[in-house]
Amino acid sequence: RIEYEGYGSVSKIGEKPFLAHPRTPSIMFRIDQVVFLDDDGTLWIAVISNSFSVGWKKGPSIGHGRTNGSMALLPDGRVAITGGNRSTKNGGNQFSTSEKSIQIWNPETNTIVTGPEENNARLYHSGLLILPDGALASVGGGAPGPVNNRN
């Protein structure tokens, strides 16, 4: 909790009910709602409308974690998840367990759709951007590491 009056202060208001590598993706997808991914691949929704506590809702599983993965909010409110690694070993920067498929979570139906695989592994220092025309750009990843994607 952040107090901004006077000198201000920061205080802890709760803990996550799951384990997640520090490089696991998360994104705010609605006002006062953030989706997180745990190390086993389960989505968790944090409801942060109450500044004194966090409410947690367990969502569906995407099948595996995505250390160093990325998330982007699509114009229709769905969340795209790309890149990363199914393993947390070596900071999730292993080519052999890289995840190349795109998965899209729909918060309205609480369902996951898995799409095609990317050509390149997107690991450490990767990103996912939504472009003005609605297309997704999945970029970078790997340096330093098993690959050196500069695209």
N, C-alpha and C positions, 0 to 999 in steps of 0.2 A: 504494500500500500504506500502511496506517495502522498505526502502532505506538502503543499506548496506555500502555505501561509507562514509568515514569520521567517525563521531560519530554515524551515522545511525539515522533512524527515522521511525515511524509508523504513518500512517494517514488513516482515514476512507475514503472509496471510494464509499460508497452507503449503502442502506438498503434493507433488504429482503421485497418483496411485499406480504408477507403472515405471518401468526402467526404460530410459532412452539415452542413447549416446549423445553427447553434447552437439554433435554435428548432424543430428537427425532433423529433418525439415518440419516446419510448422508455419501456419499462415492464418491471419484474421480473415474470416470469410463472411462474417456478418457483424453488425454493430454488437459489441460485447460478447463475441464468440470466436474462439480460436481453435483450429484443429491441429492436433499433434499426432505424430506417428511413434509408436513404441518399438523396441528392438525386435519384437515378435511379429510386427506388421499390423497391429491393431490400431485403428484410428480412435483418438480420444478427443472429445469436445469439451473445452473449458468455457464455462459460462462465467463471465467476469463482470456482470452488471452490478453485483454487490461488492463494494470496495472493502468489505470486512471478511469476505470468504470467497473461495472459488468453488463453483459447482462443477463436478465432472460427470460426463456421460460417456459410456463405452460405446463405440461405434463398430462398424464392420471391420473385418480383417482384409488386407490386401494380399495376405499370404506370407509376407516376410518383411523384415525391416528394410530401410533404405538409408543407411549412414551416408552422409554427403549427398543425399538426394535433394531435389528442389520441388517446390510447389508454386503454382500460379493460380490466381483467381480468374476464371473465365467470365466473359460478359454476362452469361446467363446464370451465374452464381455457383456453377460447379467448380471443383478444384482439380487441376491437373497435377499429377505426380510423376516426375521423371528422374532418371539417373540414379546414382548412388550405388550402394553395395548391400548385398544380403547379409554380409558379415560385419562385425565391429572390429575384427582383428586388423592390426596395423592401421588403426584409425579409419577403417572402412575404405582403404585405398588399395584394394587387391583386384587385379584384372580378372582373375579366375572366378570370382563371385560377383562381378559387376552385374547390375540390373539394367537392361537396355529397353524394356517395354515401357510404354506410357500407360498409366492407369488414371481413370477419371472417377472421382467420387461425387455423387449427387446428394447434397444434404437434404433435399426435399424427399427423396425416396430411400435414402440411406443405402444406396447400392453402389457397387464398383463395376466399372467396365474396363477391361484390359484391351489395349490396342497393339499396334505393331511395334517391333523393336527398332531402335535407332541403329545406325551404322557404327557409331563410336560409343565407347564407354564414357560416361560423364561422372567423374569421381570428384576428388578434392578440387576446389576452386572452379566448380561448374555453376551454371545458373540457368534459369528458365524465365523467359520474358514473354509477355503477350504484346504483340505488335498492334499498331492502330487498325489494321484490317482484320484483327482477330486471330491471325496465325500465331503459332508458338515458335519461339527460337530457343532451342536447347543448345547451350554453348559451353565451350571450355572443358576443363576437368582433367585432372591427372598430374599436373606438374606441381610439386615434385611427386613422382610416383611411377607406376608401371606404364603409363602412356603420357604423351605430351601434346594434347589437343590444343591447337592455337586457333581453332575456328569456332 
